[in-house]
């Protein structure tokens, strides 16, 4: 249905307007919005119009093209952040095996879609469970996301206690339970936070605020929002950031079979760099 004909709408938002949003978010953030998302987009954008006091979509579109802060708020509003601790749990024993086999020296992990922090904290817990206190000095986790709001939540490390109820009881020791006005909330322990560096990063940006190579790269449930050309462009850029023995972890519904000349499957949605002759 064309939103401009819906009497329940607070401002006109036509199919043509929706197409503009689709193009903007695809070109600048790599996110492909399905045609079925028009109502969702309307509900997210109207919040920004109310927050800015702007009365029309056309005026708001002009604003986000000239105001970097509001552009970021626009991107944040359209970013879907569904995550949980130890999601796709079969990946974590693989990471533990890599940590044990690494020997001495620093082990670097890039979590490229950190969202509200559950994934990078799960990685840190895995490292501590595998290496013990040595992990505090040997494992470094870089956690990035395009959405600045979820990164702020991730860095704070505060969650509803319900978020850890389904977690293996062994891992609950890494959380502090709130009392009084904070009852029903938990906070990750400081040692986990010290292992992780959070920063904003757009995978489609020209420059990535990263240095060095990584032994494990987690890019889970991100590629599904990109078309094949964008997937290739991003994944080709990953290669210089991967050590020769690095593993790339992707989401359960994702595949790199169309990039077989670049990556080889090593486990369930786990890949390594393709080596000459293989």
N, C-alpha and C positions, 0 to 999 in steps of 0.2 A: 504494500500500500504506500502511495506517495504521502509522506508525512505532512506536506503542506496542505493536504485536504482533510486532515484529521482534526476535528474541532477540539479535541482534548489537548492539542499541542499548545504550548505557551509562546512559541515563535515558529515561523515558517522554516521547515527543513525538508527540502525537496529531494527527490532522487538525484538530481544534478548536484545538489549540495553534498549529499553523501558520497557521490563519486569523487568530488574534490578532496574530501577527507581521506578516502581510500588512496588516492594518488599521493597526497602529501605524506601520509604515514608510511606508505610503501617506499617512496623515493628517499625519505630522510631517516627512517628507522628500520626499513626492511620488513615491516609487519604487514602481512596480507590479510585484510579484513574481508571476510566472506560477505556475500550479498545479504545473508540472513542476519547480519549484525547491525542493520540500520537503526532499529529501535534501541539497541544497546548504546550505539554511538550517540543518538539523540539524548538519552538519559544522562550520559557522561558529560556531554558538551553543555547541556543546559545548566549544570552545576557551575561550570566555569563562567557562563554568561552572568549568572546570578552573583558569583564572587567578584567579577570585574565590573558589574553594573552596566554591561553592554546590552543593547536591546535587540540586536539582530545578528544572525549568523554571518552575514556579509561583513559587518563591522568587526566581528570577532576574528574572522579570517584575515582581515587586514592587520589586526593587532598581532596575531601570532607570527605573521611574516616579518614583523619589525621589532618585536619584543622577545629577546632570548629567554627571559624568565617565564613569560607566559607560554612560549613554545614548549619549554620543559614541562610546565604544568599540564599542557594539552597532551603531550606524550604520556606523562604519568597517568592521566585520566583514562587513556585507552589501553594501557598495558594490563594484560591479564596475569595475575600472580597467584597461581594455585600450586601450593607446595606443602611438604610435610617432612618431618624428620625421618631419615633413612628411607626415603621414597626409592622405589626400585632397588630393594635391598640387596639383590644379587650382585650389585657392583661393588659393595663394600668389602666382601672377602677378597675380591680380586685386588683391590687397592691395598688391603692388608698384606697380601702375598708380595706385592711389589715393594712395599715398605721393608719387609723382612729381607728381601733379596738385594736391596739397594746397597747394603754395606755402609761404610762411613760417608761422611759428607752430607750436604744439604739436599733435601728432597723437596722439590717445588711443585705446587699444585695451583692450577688456575681454574677457578669456578667462574665461568663466564656469564652465568645467569643466576646471580645470588638471591634474587628476590628478597624476601624478608629474613633470610639468614639460615633457614633450616638446613639447607644443603651444606654450606661451608662449615657450620657447627657439627654436622654429622661427619664430615671429613676429618675435622679436628679430633672428635671423639674416637674415630677409628684409629687415627695416628697414636693417640695416647694409650688406647687399649692394646695396640700392637707393640709399640716401642717403649711404653712407660714414660717416665720423666724425660728421657732422652728426646722425645718428640718436641718438647718445648724449645729446644735449641736446634734441632735438626730439620724440622718440618716447617715450611713457610707456605701459607695459603694466601693467594691473591683472589679476592672475591669482588666481581664487578657486576654492574647492571646498568641498563639505560635509565631506569626509574630512580630518581633521587629520593623520593618519599620512602620507597621500600628499603633503600639502602640505609636511611636513617633508622628505620625500625630494626634492621639487621644489626647495625652497629650497637644499638642499645641493648639488644639481646634479651628483651623482656617478652614473655609469652603467657597466654592463658595456660593454666596447669593442665587443661584438657589436652593440649597439644602433645604432652609427653606420656599420657596415660597408656597409650598403645605401644610405647617404646619398651624395648627389652629392659627389665628392671635393673640390670647391671649398669645401664647408662644414665639412670636418673640421678646418680651421685654427682653428675656434672652440672646439676642445677640447684639453685638456692630457692627455697619456697618462701613466698611472701607471707607476712603476718599483718594483723591489724587491717589498715585500709588497703594493704597490698595482698590480702588473703585471696587465694584463687589464682595468683600469678606466680610465675617462676622466672628466674633470671639465670643466664648461663654464668658459670664461674669465670673469674677473671683470667685464669690460665688459658681457657679456650679463646677468649677475646684477644689475648696477646699473640696467639698464633696466626691471626687473620688480619689482613690489611684490606679494608673496604675502599672502593673507589668507583666513581661513575665512568662508564665506558659504553659507547655506542658501537656495536660491531660493524656498522656501515660508515663510521667516521674515518676520515683520512689518516688520523693519527691515533694510536693507542698508547695510553700512559703506562707502558710496560717495559721492562728491561729483562734481558736474559732469557733462558729457555726453561721449559717446564717438563717435569717427569710424568705428570698426569694432567690431562686437560678435560674438564667436565663441561660439556655443552649440551645439556639434556633438556629436551622439550622446548627447544628454540628453533631448530631447523624447520619444524612443521609450519612455522609462520612465514617462511621464506619460499619463494619460487626456486626452481632448479638452478637458474642462473645466479641468483643471489647466494644460494647454498654453496655453489662452486666458488664464488668470489671470496666468501668468508672463510671457507675451509682451506683454500689455497693460501690465504694469509696466515692461517694457523701454523702452517708447516715450518716456517723459520723459528717459531716459538717452541717447537717440540724437540726434545733431545732425541738421538737416534733410537733409544729404547722406549720412548714415551708411549703412553696409551691414551687414546681419545675415547671418552665415554659419551654416548648419546642416548636419547630417550627411547623408551620401549616401542614407540610407534614410528621411529625414524630408521632410515637405512642409508648407507653410503654405497650401495651396489652400483649406482650410476657413476661413482667416482673410483672405480676399481683400479684405475691406473695410478691413483694417489694413495689409497689406503687398503689394507688387508684386514679382513675380519679375524679377530683373535678370541672372541667369546661373545656372549649374548650382548649385542649392541656395544661391543668394545673393539676398537680398531687400533692398528699400528701403521706407521708409515710403510708404504710399499718399497721394498728393497730391490735393487737391480737383480734380474734373473729369477724373481719370484712372482 
